[in-house]
Amino acid sequence: MGKPVIAGTRITVELILEKLAAGETVEQILEAHPPLTRDAILAALAFARDALRADVIYPLPETTA
């Protein structure tokens, strides 16, 4: 029961989300991880979306702007 990964790789959904949250573009992620495809990144986002649809509410940390 490990972390969810992109099929056929050891690249985690978490890593993709972290990179996107840090401001990396899809193109930069694809360049850094040649086994990935644009569809795989979109699938990771869909997985995260579906995981967050559960009835559990997660408070967001406060940020300073």
C-alpha positions as protocol buffer text, in pm:
chain_id: "A"
residue {
  index: 1
  type: MET
  ca { x: 0 y: 0 z: 0 }
}
residue {
  index: 2
  type: GLY
  ca { x: 248 y: 258 z: -120 }
}
residue {
  index: 3
  type: LYS
  ca { x: 189 y: 594 z: -279 }
}
residue {
  index: 4
  type: PRO
  ca { x: 6 y: 610 z: -611 }
}
residue {
  index: 5
  type: VAL
  ca { x: 243 y: 619 z: -908 }
}
residue {
  index: 6
  type: ILE
  ca { x: 212 y: 675 z: -1280 }
}
residue {
  index: 7
  type: ALA
  ca { x: 160 y: 338 z: -1449 }
}
residue {
  index: 8
  type: GLY
  ca { x: 483 y: 188 z: -1574 }
}
residue {
  index: 9
  type: THR
  ca { x: 702 y: 428 z: -1373 }
}
residue {
  index: 10
  type: ARG
  ca { x: 808 y: 493 z: -1018 }
}
residue {
  index: 11
  type: ILE
  ca { x: 703 y: 859 z: -1048 }
}
residue {
  index: 12
  type: THR
  ca { x: 449 y: 943 z: -779 }
}
residue {
  index: 13
  type: VAL
  ca { x: 137 y: 1150 z: -819 }
}
residue {
  index: 14
  type: GLU
  ca { x: 266 y: 1343 z: -519 }
}
residue {
  index: 15
  type: LEU
  ca { x: 584 y: 1443 z: -706 }
}
residue {
  index: 16
  type: ILE
  ca { x: 385 y: 1572 z: -1000 }
}
residue {
  index: 17
  type: LEU
  ca { x: 156 y: 1773 z: -773 }
}
residue {
  index: 18
  type: GLU
  ca { x: 453 y: 1916 z: -582 }
}
residue {
  index: 19
  type: LYS
  ca { x: 621 y: 2027 z: -903 }
}
residue {
  index: 20
  type: LEU
  ca { x: 307 y: 2191 z: -1036 }
}
residue {
  index: 21
  type: ALA
  ca { x: 244 y: 2362 z: -700 }
}
residue {
  index: 22
  type: ALA
  ca { x: 602 y: 2493 z: -706 }
}
residue {
  index: 23
  type: GLY
  ca { x: 531 y: 2661 z: -1038 }
}
residue {
  index: 24
  type: GLU
  ca { x: 686 y: 2417 z: -1282 }
}
residue {
  index: 25
  type: THR
  ca { x: 510 y: 2390 z: -1615 }
}
residue {
  index: 26
  type: VAL
  ca { x: 389 y: 2067 z: -1769 }
}
residue {
  index: 27
  type: GLU
  ca { x: 660 y: 2108 z: -2032 }
}
residue {
  index: 28
  type: GLN
  ca { x: 932 y: 2137 z: -1765 }
}
residue {
  index: 29
  type: ILE
  ca { x: 806 y: 1823 z: -1591 }
}
residue {
  index: 30
  type: LEU
  ca { x: 800 y: 1633 z: -1920 }
}
residue {
  index: 31
  type: GLU
  ca { x: 1157 y: 1742 z: -1995 }
}
residue {
  index: 32
  type: ALA
  ca { x: 1277 y: 1635 z: -1649 }
}
residue {
  index: 33
  type: HIS
  ca { x: 1097 y: 1298 z: -1661 }
}
residue {
  index: 34
  type: PRO
  ca { x: 1103 y: 1154 z: -2015 }
}
residue {
  index: 35
  type: PRO
  ca { x: 886 y: 850 z: -1927 }
}
residue {
  index: 36
  type: LEU
  ca { x: 594 y: 1084 z: -1855 }
}
residue {
  index: 37
  type: THR
  ca { x: 336 y: 1199 z: -2105 }
}
residue {
  index: 38
  type: ARG
  ca { x: 97 y: 1492 z: -2094 }
}
residue {
  index: 39
  type: ASP
  ca { x: -187 y: 1240 z: -2052 }
}
residue {
  index: 40
  type: ALA
  ca { x: -10 y: 1087 z: -1751 }
}
residue {
  index: 41
  type: ILE
  ca { x: 14 y: 1429 z: -1585 }
}
residue {
  index: 42
  type: LEU
  ca { x: -354 y: 1493 z: -1652 }
}
residue {
  index: 43
  type: ALA
  ca { x: -434 y: 1150 z: -1509 }
}
residue {
  index: 44
  type: ALA
  ca { x: -239 y: 1240 z: -1193 }
}
residue {
  index: 45
  type: LEU
  ca { x: -446 y: 1556 z: -1157 }
}
residue {
  index: 46
  type: ALA
  ca { x: -768 y: 1362 z: -1210 }
}
residue {
  index: 47
  type: PHE
  ca { x: -658 y: 1109 z: -948 }
}
residue {
  index: 48
  type: ALA
  ca { x: -593 y: 1389 z: -698 }
}
residue {
  index: 49
  type: ARG
  ca { x: -929 y: 1549 z: -779 }
}
residue {
  index: 50
  type: ASP
  ca { x: -1111 y: 1221 z: -725 }
}
residue {
  index: 51
  type: ALA
  ca { x: -924 y: 1154 z: -401 }
}
residue {
  index: 52
  type: LEU
  ca { x: -1031 y: 1493 z: -268 }
}
residue {
  index: 53
  type: ARG
  ca { x: -1396 y: 1432 z: -349 }
}
residue {
  index: 54
  type: ALA
  ca { x: -1428 y: 1220 z: -36 }
}
residue {
  index: 55
  type: ASP
  ca { x: -1650 y: 1357 z: 237 }
}
residue {
  index: 56
  type: VAL
  ca { x: -1348 y: 1453 z: 446 }
}
residue {
  index: 57
  type: ILE
  ca { x: -1267 y: 1823 z: 480 }
}
residue {
  index: 58
  type: TYR
  ca { x: -900 y: 1915 z: 491 }
}
residue {
  index: 59
  type: PRO
  ca { x: -823 y: 2265 z: 618 }
}
residue {
  index: 60
  type: LEU
  ca { x: -573 y: 2453 z: 403 }
}
residue {
  index: 61
  type: PRO
  ca { x: -272 y: 2600 z: 580 }
}
residue {
  index: 62
  type: GLU
  ca { x: -269 y: 2974 z: 608 }
}
residue {
  index: 63
  type: THR
  ca { x: -38 y: 3146 z: 366 }
}
residue {
  index: 64
  type: THR
  ca { x: 122 y: 3485 z: 377 }
}
residue {
  index: 65
  type: ALA
  ca { x: 92 y: 3691 z: 64 }
}
